[in-house]
Amino acid sequence: METVYLLIVGFLLLLAVFDLFVGVSNDAVNFLNSAIGAKVANYRTVLFIASGGVLLGALMSAGMMDVARHGIMNPVNYTFHEVMVIFLAVMVTDVIVLDIFNTLGLPTSTTVSLVFELLGGTFILALLKMNTDASLAFSDLLNTDKALSVIIAIFVSVAIAFFFGILVQYITRIIFTFNYKKRLKYTIALFGGISFTCLSYFIFIKGMSKSPFIGAGAKEWIEGNTPMLMTGIFIVSTIVMEFLHLLKFNIFRFVVLMGTFALAMAFAGNDLVNFIGVPMAGLDAYQTWHASGVASPDNFLMTSLQESAKTPILYLMMAGGVMIFAMMTSKKAQHVVKTSVDLSRQDEGDEIFGSSKAARSLIRAVQDGGSTVSRFIPGRVAAWLETRFNKEEAIVEEGAAFDVIRAAVNLVLSAMLIIFGTNYKLPLSTTYVTFMVAMGTSLADRAWSRESAVFRVTGVISVIGGWFITAGVAFATAAIVCLAMYFGGIVAMIAFMALVIFLLYRSNVKYKKKSSRESKDDVFRIMMRSRDPEIVWDLLHKHVSRTQSFVIRFSKDQFNGILDGFIDENLKTLRKSQTELKEEQEMISKFRRKEFLAMRRIPQNIAIERNTWFHLGSNSNQQFIYCLKRMLDPIKTHVDNNFNPIPKLYRDEFEPIRRTINELMRETEEMISTGRYGLYDETLDRAEHCKEELSVIRKRQLDRMQQAHNPDNYNVSLIYLNILQESQEFLSIMRHHLRAARKFLEPVHPEMADLEQ
């Protein structure tokens, strides 16, 4: 029996390492995106500073481990076996929930997962124990007051972070404006002093004063002289900031990097419990039971977990090392431009979320409220405020998503809120706080225009909704898993451990396949961040060429796939084509919006000349899909109903036309992809001739249908007639597409470039 529990503890520790890797891979963006998004330093420098914060935060996180031990459950009334069931159920559920949400592409939070998994597992066992022992009450088994405060802290932090994000960024922007370099003479020292003082208070005074490395006397002196210390730090740091500014040192960059350190420290200190808190508690429980000498795990109560955690420094250092290694090596962690950056960026771009009724209603209500408030603001005040928010004067680094002012506010404010919660042992969600602060600051910065607001609000609602779903799924799943383990005993526990191993393997395989298929559209990102119209035009030229040549190749393959599915009566092939056409239609619409946004950034004279051909080419991309869908839908219905197959006469008659269409599409794709249009006129002439041949065959087919006496072939005759009609349309679209591509993608004449200069 002891061997089985030792195996469970070892499994919990392995899952802790897995959680550290996955958690950091998913959450590293929370403290990296502002520094890298604002381009304040190169990637290695930011990682080095963040690594120092992570290591220090890990060493300071010992107090947070109590949340897993007795923050939710009241362990004095649980036996060793029951505690191990809860802990194993929590870790198993964590992997299951993570796998489900990653598969569905929904946002999740490690903090919410941990709290609600502990709550779900403890709740279901509390019900079982109360059923067998009437003397027990909920308050004896579940730490209801603490659990409620933790839950409230998590969800209230969403509103608090968003509100303070708006307020602080609005005030900061009024002071500095977007053209902040003109207004740094005195304000920058004050801003730097306040930022340094706030971070120092929460990092060094509130954070490190609770460290086991600092003696009791030093702690008492710090607590007793905090006001004096803060005043001194503010005065000295303000003077130093002014001196550094006079030496042409960028104070905002310093604040952003210091904020990155602080937020990384807050992340490690606050979130480390989410990754290793439960396994460490499980290890401590096993060691206590093993040392007690009590043979039966069902008779040994876990009173020891009521004491504060004494996590060895070595374990904390190892955990910090794993987090740093994951942050340095994980491809997910390196991909820092995540949902929060897309929703908070200053420039326009592709919106990854659609529109929702809730977002439309909310925006309409805000606009109505804003109009009402604006009536009471004096005209001069309103005009002055407008001058402070002139985005045309924004100073943004080349390729950055927003300026250093917003990055500084994001980091400093997020770090303050998270470390505040950590010091009061409230596991605030790092994801919640950083995301909502970023949304608040972007809203205050007017980054959400009327054209993009509905999409970004939809995104925020989707992310927040995902967090609430996480809570419900984690609670219910942990309760079910815990129940199964409780009644299934050791067999069920081992079965769930095997399930977790399988899920981890499957997720890893799926992620590798997804990564190999996924193409990162870095070209578009560079286009939207570049301020050089000539560079944008060069990149747009390549982007459009790549898109149009791919659509030609894709359309040719789908054309053949649909015909083969019809001839072979292969319903699976036709269903696959239907799915791929739907996905490609969405992708084409997405690319069209991207390219249209880039068109607004190219030289004006080129845009005027090429605009018509750009839209004609984009329309042709979409028309290919519509044409293929009109061909596919009746064919799929025909094959699905097991109607008569296509006669050999029709196949033989159409085969030469099919070969010609394939050859024309191949030539068209080659011309667009290479930019050499030597066969341009010949291809257009051959396409027109092929259309005429199709007209002759169409008339022949109509005559056949008129003279036919066998009604059994009526349906397949209609299908063949539809194929002939859509093939004609397919060739017409190809001709328009080729013409538009040549006109849009041809080189710019030298006189046009001279005119632009």
N, C-alpha and C positions, 0 to 999 in steps of 0.2 A: 504493500500500500504506500509506504514511504517513497518508494522508487517512482510510483506514478505521480505523486505530488511534486517530486523533484523534476520530473519530466515536464510537468505543467509550468513550473517556475522557469525552467530553461526556455520553454516555448514563449512565455510572456516576455522574457528578456530579448529573445530574437525578434519578436514583434515590436519591441521598443526601438530596436535599431532600425527596423523597417519604417516605423512611424517617424523616426527622426529624419530619415532620408526623404520620405514622401512629404512630410509636413514642411520641411525646409524648402523642398523643391517647389511646393505650391505657394508657400507664404513668404519666401525671400523677397518676392516682388514688392511686398508691403513696405520694406525699408530700403529697397534699392531703386525703385522706379523714380522717385523724385530727384535724386542726385544724378542718375543717368539720364532721365528724361529731360532735365534742364542742362545737361552737358557741362556740369561744373568741374568734372575731372574725368580722366580715362577710366575704363572699366576696372582695370587692375587696382588702381588707387582706391576706388570706391569699395571694392571687395576687401582690400586690406584693412580699411578703416572699419567696415562692417564686421569683419572677423574679430577684431579687438573687442567690439561691443558685444558680440555673441558670446565670446569666451568669458568676459567679465560678468555678463548677465547670467550665464549658466552657474557661475560660482556664487552669485547672490540669490539664487532661486530656491534655496533649501526650504525657506518658510512656506513657499507655495505648495510644497509636496503634501501639506496637511489637507488640502482640498480632496485629494484622492483617498486619504486615510480615514478622515472623519468629517469632512466637509459636507457630505451628503448623508452617508449612513452613520448610525450610532453603533459602533462595532462591539460595544460591551455586551450586547445581547445576541451576537452572531457567533456561531462556532467557526472553527478553522475551515471546515469543509464548505460551509455556506459562504464564507468570505471568498474562498478560492473559486467557487462557482460564479459569484458576482464578478470577480476580477477577470476570469477567463471569458465570461460572457461579454463583458465590456470590450475587451481587446478583439475578440472574434467579430463582434458587431461593428467595431471601428473599421475593420478591413472590409466587411460586407458593404457597409454604407459607403465607404470610399469607392469601392468597385462599382456600386450602382450609380453613384453620382458622376463618376468619371465616364462611365459608359453613356449616360444620358447627357453629359456635357453641362450639368447643373452646378452652380456654385455651392460650396460647402464651407464649414468652419470647424477646425479641430477643437476649439474651445466649446462650442455648442454641442458637438458630438460627444465629448467626454462628459460634460455635465449631465446631459439628458440620457446618455447610456448608463451612467451610474445611477441616475434617478429611476430609470426604467427597471434595471435589474434589482435595485434595492426595494422598489415599490412592490414588485410582484412577490418577492420573498417575504416582505413584511406582511402581505395579505395572507400568505400561506402560514406563517408563524402565528399570526393573530387568530387564524382559524383553528389551530391546534392548541393554543394557549390563550385563554380568555383574559388572563391577567395583563397581557401585553397590549399597549396602545401604540398608535402611530408615532407619537412623540418619543416612545421608548426605542423604536427601530429606525425611524427616519428623522434626520436632523432638519425638521421642517423649516425652522426660522432661518437657518443658514442657507438651506437650499433655495428658499424663496428670495433671500437677499442676493444670492448669486444669479438667479434667473432674472430678477429685476435689473440688476447691474448690467447684465449682458444686453438686454433689449433697450433699456433706457440710454445706454451708451450710444446707440444709433442716433437717437434724437439729439442728445447732447453734442456729439461730435459734429453732426450736420449743422446745428445752430451756431456753435462756436466757430466752425469753419467759415460760415457766411459772415459772421460778425467781425472776426479778426481780419479776414482777408479784405472785407469792405473798407474797414478803417485803414488798414495798411496801404491799400491801393489809393485811397484818397490822399494819403500823406505823400506817397512816392510817385503816383501815376504810372502809366506804362513806360513813359520816357524817364525812367528813374534816375538816370545818370546826371540829369540837370538839377536834382534836388537832394544831393547827398551831403551838402556842406556840414550840416549839423544833425540832421535827422538820422543819418546812417549810424552815428556813434550811439545815439539813444536806442535805436532798433537793435544794434548789436549788443549793447549792454543789457537790455531787457532780455533778449534771447539767451545770452550766456548765463545770466543770473537765474532764469527759470530752469534751464537745463542743469545748471550746477546744483540748484536746490534739490531737484528730483533725483539726479544721478548720484551726487556725492553726499549730500546731507541726509536726504530721506532714504536713498537706496543703500549706500555703503555704510551708513550708520548702523544698519541692522546686520551688517556682515559679521560672521563669527571671527573674522581676522582682527576686528577692532575691540579693544578692551572695554570693560564696563565703565571705567572712569572717563575715557574719551567720549563714549556715547553720551554719558550724562552731561558732560561739558558742552557737547555739540547741541544737545536738546535745550539746554538752558541758555545758550547764547546764539540761538538761530537768528533772531532779528538783527543782532549786531553783525553777524557773519554775512547775512544777505545784503545788508546796507553797504558793507565794505566791498563785497564782491561786485555789487552794482556800480559803485563809484569807480573802483579800479578798472573794471572791464570797460566801462564807458570811455574813460580816458585812454585806455590802451587801444580801443577800437578807433577813436578819433586819430590817434597817432598813426596807426596802421593805414588808415584811409589817406592821410597826408602823404604816406609813402607809396601811394597808388596800389595798396593791397585791396583785393576785392573782398569786402566784409561779407557780402551775401554768400560767396563761395565757402568761406570759413563757417558761416552759420549752417549752411546746408550739409557740409561734411560733418560738423559736430552733431547736427540733428540726426544724420545717418547713424553715427556711432550710438547716440542715445536711443534711437528707435530700435536698432539692432539689439542693444542691451535690454531694452524693455521687452522686445519679442522673446529673447532667450529666457529672461527672468519670469515672464508671465506665461509663456507657452510651453516651456520645458515640461511642466507638470502634465500637459496634454499628451506628451509623447512617452515619458518614462515614469510618471507619477504612479500609475496603477501597477506596472511591473515591479517598481521599487517597494511599493506597499505589499505586494505579493511575496517578494523575497523576504521582507522583514517578518511577515506573518509566518512563513515557512520556518525561518530560523528560530523564531520564538517557540513555535510548536515543537520543533525538533529538539530544542534545548530543554523543554519542559519534561520530556520523558513520558507524556501521556500517549498511550497507544492509539486510542480512538480519536480520529479527527472530528467526530461528531459530538464529543464531550468537552472539547477544549475551547473556551470562550476567548475571543480576540480583544481582551482588555488592553493589550499593549498598543494597539493601533489608536487608542484614544490619546496617547502621548504624542507630542510634536515629533516630526520626522527628524532623524539625525542622519541624513544622507551623507555618506563619506565623500570627502572632497574629490577623491580619485574618480568616483563614479560621475560626479558633476563635470569634472575636467574631460573625462572620456566622452560624455554626452556632448559637451561643447565642441570637442574635436570632431566628432561625427557630423555635427551640424555645419561646421566650417568646411569639412571635406565635401559634404553634399552641396553646399552653396557654391563651392569652387568648381565642382565637376558636373553637376546636374545640368542637362540641356534645358530642362524646364526653368530652372533658376536663372539661367543665362538669358532666357527669352523674357526680358523685363517689360516689354510693351504689352501689357495685359489689358484686361477689361477696364480697369480703373483709369489707365492712361487714355484709352480710346474714348471713354466717356467724359474725360476732363480736359482733353487737349484744347489748345487755344485755336488751332487752325481747323478748317473744314477737312472732311475726309469721308471715307466709307463708313457708314453706320452699320454696326454689326447686329443691331436689334431693329425690329420693325416698329409699327405703330400699334398702340392698344387703346381701347376705349377709356380705360382708367387714366392713362397718360393724357389723352386729349381733354378729358373733363377737368383734370387737375390743372393743366396749362391754361385752359379757358378761364377757370376760376381765379388763378393767379393773375392773369392779364386783367380781368375785371377788377380785382382788388387793387392792382397797381394803378389802374386808371383812376380809381376812386381816391387813393392816397395822393396821387400827383396833383389833384385839384387843390389840395391844401398846401402844397409847397410853393413858396414865392417863385416867380419867374426867374429872378436873378440867381437864386440859390440853385434852381434846377439847371440853369445854363452853366453855372460854375461846376456843378457836379458832372455834367456831360464832358467838360474839358478835362476832368481828372480820369475819365474812362475812354479816352481816345485810343482805340486799339490800333489805329494806323501808325501810331508812334511807338508801338511795342518794340522793345529791344529783346530779341530772342536769338539765342545761338543757332547757327546753321544746323538744321536737323533736329533741333530740340522741340519738345511737345508744348512747353510753356516756359516762362521766364524764371529767373532765379528767385524772385520775390515770392512767387506762389510756391515754389519748391521749398523755400525756407519756412514759410508758414505751415505747409503740409507737415513737414518733419517735426518742427518744434512743438506745434500744437498736438500732434498725434503722440509724440513721446511724453509730453506732460500728462495727457489724459491716461495713457496706458500705465505709466509708472505710478501715477496717483492710485489707480485701481490695484496695482500690484502691492503697493505699500499697505493697503487696507485688506490685502488677501482676497480681493474680488477678481476672479479670472475674466477680466474684460477680453473680448475677442479682438485680437490685433487686426484681423481682417475687417471686422465691423468698423473699428475706429478709423483706421487709415483710409478705408474706402469712403466712408461718409465724410471725413474731413476733406478728402480730395474732391468729392462731389460738391460740398459746401463752398470751398474756395473757387472752384470753377464756375459755380453759379454766380457768386459775388463778382467774379471777373467778367461776367457777361460772355463766357465762352459758349453758352448755349444760345445760339441764334434762333429766330423763329423757324428757320428752315430745318434745324437739327434738334430743337428742344424736345419734340414729341418722341423722337427716337431715343434720346438720351434718358428722358424720364422713364420711358418703357424699360430701358436697360437697368436703371436703378431699381425700379419696381420688381423686375425679374430677379435681380440679385438678392434683394431683401426677401422676396418670396421664397427664394431658394434656401435662405437661412432658416426661415420658419419651417419649411418642409424638412430640412435637416433635423430640427428639433423633434418634430413628430415622428419621423422615420426612425431616428436613433432611439427614442424612448420605446416605441412599440417593438422594434426589432430586438433590442436588448432584453425586454421583458419576455419575449417569445423564446429567445435563445436560452435565457436563464432558466425559464420554466422547463424547457426540454432537457437541459443539463441536470437540473435538480431531480427530475423523475427518472431520467435515463441513466444517471450515475456516471461511472467512469467510462462506460462504453460510449455514451452520447458525447462526453467531453472529448474523447479521442476522435470520434467521428467529425466533430466540428473542427478540431485541429487539422484533420486531413482536408476538410473542405476549404479551410483558409489557405493551406498550401496550394491547393488546386487553383483557387481564385487569384492568388498572387502570381502564379505561373501564367495563367491565362491573361491577366491584365498586362503583364510584361510583354507577352507575345503580341497582344493587340496594340499596345503602345508603339512597339517597334514597327509594326506594319503601318500604323497610322502616320508615324513620323516619316517613313520612307515614301508614303504617297503624298503627304501634305507639302504643297509648295508655298514657301513663304514669299509673300508679295512685297519684297523689299524695294523693288523698283517704284511702286506706287508711293510707298512711305517717303522715299527720297524726293519724289516729285512734289509731294504736298509740303515738305519741310524746306525745299530749296527756294531761294529768293532770286535765283538767276533764271530769267525766262528762256534763255538759250539752252541751258542745261535741262530745264523742264521739257522743252520741245524735243530735244534729242532722246530723252527717256520715254516721252509719250510716243514718239515715232516707233521705238522698239516695242513698247507695250502693245500698241495697236497692231503692229505687224505680227507679234506673237499670238495675240488673241484671234485675229482674223484667219491666220494660217491654221490655227488649231481648230477653229469652227469648221473650216472647209474639210479638214481631215476627219473630224468627228462626224460631220454630216454624211460624208461618203461611206464611212464604216457603218453608220446607222441605216443608211439607204440599203446597203447590201445585207445587213443583218435582218431587217424587216422582210425583205424579199426571200431570203433563205428560210426564215421562220415560217413564211407562208407556204413556200414550196415543200418544205420538210414537215409541215404541220407541227412545228415545235413550239408549244405554248410557253415553255420556259424561256426560250430565246426572245419571244415577243414581250413577255413580262419584264425581262431584263432591259429591253430597249425602252419600254415605257418608263421604267425607273430612271434610266440614264438620261432620257430626254427631259424629264422633269428636273433632275438635278442640274443639267446643263442650262436649262432655261433660267433657273435661279442664278446660276453663275454668270450668264451673259448679262442679265439685268444688273448684277453687282458690278461687273466690269464696266458696263456702260456708264454707271454713275461715277465710278472712279475716274474714267477717262474724261468724262464731261467736266468734272471738277478740275482736272489737270488742264483742260483746254482753256480754262479761264486764266491760267497762269503763263501761257506761252506768249511770245511777241504778238501784239495786237494785229499787225498787218498780216501775219501768217494765219492767225485765228480767223480773220475775216475771209481770207481766200479759201481755207481748208474746212471751214465749219460745215458747209453743205455736204461735202464728201464724207466727213466724219459721221454725220447722222445717217446718211444713206448707207454707209458700211455697217453701222450699228443696227439699223433697221433690217438689213439683209441677214445679219447674224440671227436675229430673232425670227425672221421669216423662214429661214431654213428649218428651225425647230417646229414652227407652226405647220409647215408643209409636211414634214415627216410625221407629226402627230395626226394630221388628217389622213395620211396614208395608213398609219398603224392602227388607229381605232377600229375601223370596220374590219380590217384583217384579223385583229385579235379576237373580235366578237365572232367572226366566221369560224376561226379555228377552234375557239372555245366551245362553240356549239356543234362541233364535229360535222360541219357541212361538207359538201363535196370538195375534193382537192382541185387545184388548178389543172386544167387539161394540158396534155403535152403540146397541143397546137399553140396554146397561148405562151407556154414557156419558150418554145423554139422561136416564136415570132418576136418575143420581147428580148431575147438574149443578146442579139447584136446591138440593140439600143442600150441595154444595160452596160455592155462593154464600152460603148462610146461614151456614155455618161461617166463611167469610172475613169476613163482616160482623160476626159476634159477636166474633171475634178482634180485629178493628180497634177495636170499641167497648171491649173489655177493655183493650187496650194504651193507648188514649186516656185511659181513666179512671185507670189506674195512673200514667201519666206526668204527668197534670195534677193528680191528687188530687181531681177532681170526680166524684162517684159518682151523678149524677142518674139515669142509666140502669141503675143496679145491679140493682134488682128485675126490671125489664123484661128485661134481658139474661139473668139466671138463668132466668126463665120461658121465654124463647124457646129457650134452650139445652136445657131439659128437654123442650120440645115437639119440638125437632129430634131429640133422642134417641129419642123415641117414634116419629117418622117412620122413623128408621133401623131400629127394631125391626120395623116393618111390612115394610120393604123386605127386611130379613134373612129374615123368614119366607117372603116371596114367593120369594126367591132359593133357599132350601132346598127349597121345593116344586118349583121349576124343575129343580134338580139331581136331585131324586128321580124326576121324570117324563121327564128327558132321555133320548133314545135314541142321541144322537151322542156317542161317547166323545172325539171330537177337542177338544171344548170343555171337557172336565173340568178341566184345569189352570187355564185362565183363569177358570172359574167359582169355583174355590177361591180364586184371587187376589182376585176381586171380593168374595167373602164375607169374606175377611180385611180388605179395605179398609173394609167396612161395620162390622165388629166394632171395628176400631181407631179408626174415626171416632167411634163411640159413646164409646170410652174417651177419645179426644182431647177431646171435649166435657165429659166428667166431670172431667178434669184441669183444664180451663179454669175450670170452676165452682169447684173447690177453690182454684185459684190466685187467682181474683178475690176470693173470700171471705177468704182468708188475707191478701192484699195490703191489703184495706180495713181489716181488724182491726189489722194491724201498723202500717200507715202513717197511721192516723187521728191527729189532733192529740191531745197529752196534755191531759187535763182539768186545769183550774187547781188543783183540790183535791189532785191527785196531786203537782203541783209544790210546793204548800205543805207536803204531808206529807213530801216529801224534805228540805225545809229544816228 
